[in-house]
Amino acid sequence: MRQEFDIIVDSTKGEINVPPQPRENLCLSVVEPDAKNGTFPQELDKILTQYLETLSKRKDYHIGYPVNICYEHHATLAPLLQYHLNNCGDPFIQNTVDFHSKDFEVAVLDWFAQLWDIEKDEYWGYITNGGTEGNLHGLLVG
């Protein structure tokens, strides 16, 4: 059987670029930092650098499924990473925890409701972090 997408030809150079094989796992170990020898920060930097290099090389061959990596909003959202936000529970009910982003969650739900012409009090939902959770919740509700 012929696989049409195994080879990419760049017509401007006439060279054949074969995508690399799926990346191998990095085989990392979870270890406690050794305060005595002081090498843990350097080892961690080395591991993270290797991981970032691996991801950077793979990104050119990623088509966007199951996740899209083509986005430019990471710098804008980076300051939020210093907070642990917890959106547990119904987004339409006041949360007892101050650190949440339910205001944005409800705004997204409102946007979809307006898109589909649903009246304000006729919908409920929540935002998941991916399709699998959305499908599972849909099966639960269904």
Solvent accessible surface area in square Angstrom, and as a share of the most:
residue,aa,sasa,rsa
1,M,226,1.01
2,R,199,0.73
3,Q,115,0.51
4,E,122,0.55
5,F,181,0.75
6,D,73,0.38
7,I,93,0.47
8,I,88,0.44
9,V,95,0.55
10,D,59,0.31
11,S,104,0.67
12,T,122,0.71
13,K,143,0.61
14,G,60,0.57
15,E,110,0.50
16,I,110,0.56
17,N,72,0.37
18,V,91,0.53
19,P,31,0.20
20,P,64,0.40
21,Q,140,0.62
22,P,107,0.68
23,R,97,0.35
24,E,148,0.66
25,N,123,0.63
26,L,44,0.22
27,C,119,0.71
28,L,103,0.51
29,S,89,0.57
30,V,154,0.88
31,V,95,0.55
32,E,149,0.67
33,P,78,0.49
34,D,65,0.34
35,A,101,0.78
36,K,195,0.83
37,N,90,0.46
38,G,41,0.39
39,T,64,0.37
40,F,61,0.25
41,P,77,0.48
42,Q,114,0.51
43,E,86,0.38
44,L,72,0.36
45,D,88,0.46
46,K,134,0.57
47,I,55,0.28
48,L,87,0.43
49,T,71,0.41
50,Q,87,0.39
51,Y,80,0.30
52,L,114,0.56
53,E,93,0.42
54,T,27,0.16
55,L,74,0.37
56,S,65,0.42
57,K,141,0.60
58,R,61,0.22
59,K,115,0.49
60,D,113,0.58
61,Y,66,0.25
62,H,65,0.29
63,I,166,0.84
64,G,30,0.28
65,Y,177,0.67
66,P,103,0.65
67,V,89,0.51
68,N,97,0.50
69,I,64,0.33
70,C,108,0.65
71,Y,99,0.38
72,E,152,0.68
73,H,93,0.41
74,H,108,0.48
75,A,75,0.58
76,T,107,0.62
77,L,84,0.42
78,A,47,0.36
79,P,81,0.51
80,L,89,0.44
81,L,155,0.77
82,Q,133,0.59
83,Y,105,0.40
84,H,154,0.69
85,L,69,0.34
86,N,56,0.29
87,N,54,0.28
88,C,81,0.49
89,G,61,0.59
90,D,42,0.22
91,P,7,0.05
92,F,81,0.34
93,I,114,0.58
94,Q,153,0.68
95,N,20,0.10
96,T,139,0.81
97,V,63,0.36
98,D,131,0.68
99,F,108,0.45
100,H,41,0.18
101,S,32,0.21
102,K,11,0.04
103,D,109,0.57
104,F,149,0.62
105,E,13,0.06
106,V,30,0.17
107,A,55,0.43
108,V,62,0.36
109,L,21,0.11
110,D,31,0.16
111,W,142,0.50
112,F,76,0.32
113,A,5,0.04
114,Q,135,0.60
115,L,100,0.50
116,W,155,0.54
117,D,128,0.66
118,I,63,0.32
119,E,114,0.51
120,K,121,0.51
121,D,136,0.71
122,E,125,0.56
123,Y,43,0.16
124,W,129,0.45
125,G,13,0.13
126,Y,61,0.23
127,I,79,0.40
128,T,39,0.23
129,N,146,0.75
130,G,36,0.34
131,G,53,0.51
132,T,100,0.58
133,E,70,0.31
134,G,31,0.29
135,N,106,0.54
136,L,111,0.55
137,H,52,0.23
138,G,43,0.41
139,L,137,0.68
140,L,142,0.71
141,V,108,0.62
142,G,97,0.93
